[in-house]
Amino acid sequence: MLNKLDIIAKIIGNTPMLKFERIVPSNGASIYAKLEYMNPGGSHKDRIAWYMLKDAADRGLLKRGSYVIDVSSGNTALSIAWMSARLDLKTIFVVEEEISEAKIAALRFLGADVVKVKLEGLPGEDPRFVKAKELERELSGVFLNQFFNEANFRAHYETTAKEIIEQMDGKIDAFVMGIGTGGTIAGVGKRLKEELGGNVKVVGVVPKGSVLLHGRAVGEDRIPGLAKDIMPNLCLKHKHYIDDIVEVSGQEAIHMCKRLAQEEGLFVGPSTGAMVTVAEKVAHMLGFNGNVVTLAADSIFRYELYM
């Protein structure tokens, strides 16, 4: 299995960096996006999926036919699923009942099982995590738990951040990243501040009404992949690497997706739209000659179009 993981590692990462030509504020900093949708699984989550599976394999928790479990219906689930197919592992993902049938179909297409749970009416721990732990015990499986797994953080500290610094020749004034699990912003933020100094501004992006800013989910704004009702432990643990957190509405995110398609030729998903919305504001504040970096996390083709 370790040999197969090594082979997979060779096709993940080293994604290109693109400088925006038109979505740049007048007299503002330049904006760059690292095109993470060019990973084989279609998103930056390939990095954490590999790191979490490698960590479990190194600890002797995985063998051919083992069950891999996580709470995810999005990019992380898809990344884990395609890698597990190559590693002869079985996958189960726990999701909320309201999840779209299109997402479930994509996971099942990769051979994964999907378990739905109700989110409302149950006090205490999130029922998705309760069910995942139950499945881990019943199946002698491995619950990767992307929201708590330090391998998630390490993936971006050791790979994404390293690539960004090299591609930008260390000339980075701000890094803007959506907060889902918190692994990307924390891992990249830590390395940027260590290598380039504390003046590099690290800005997180969440949907309006996020639990991260309000203590509970407020309102109807949701942006796939960004923290609304789950408090991401990795973000809390490493929050000292994050300088600011900004809210973006779902409408603003989709509006920017349209602009990115029409003005930059990029077909990116809603979380990227949210990140670029904030990156544009940060670029304006920084002024001329600065550099703002963000990620193009995934593709719009991964979502049911509602524009």
Buried (B, 14 or more C-beta within 10 A) or exposed (E): BEEBBEEBBEEBBEBEBBEBEEBBBEEBBBBBBBBBBBBEBBBBBBBBBBBBBBBBBEEEBBEEEBBBBBBBBBBBBBBBBBBBBEBEBBBBBBBBEEBEEEBBEBBEEBEBBBBBBEEEEEEEEBBBBBBBBBBBEEBEBBBBBBBBBBBBBBBBBBBBBBBBBEBBEBEBBBBBBBBBBBBBBBBBBBBBBEEBEEEBBBBBBBBBBBBBBEEEBBBEBBBBBBBBBBBBBBBEBBBEBBBEBBBBBBEBBBBBBEBBBEBBEBBBBBBBBBBBBBBBBBBBEBEEEBBBBBBBBBBBEBBEEEE
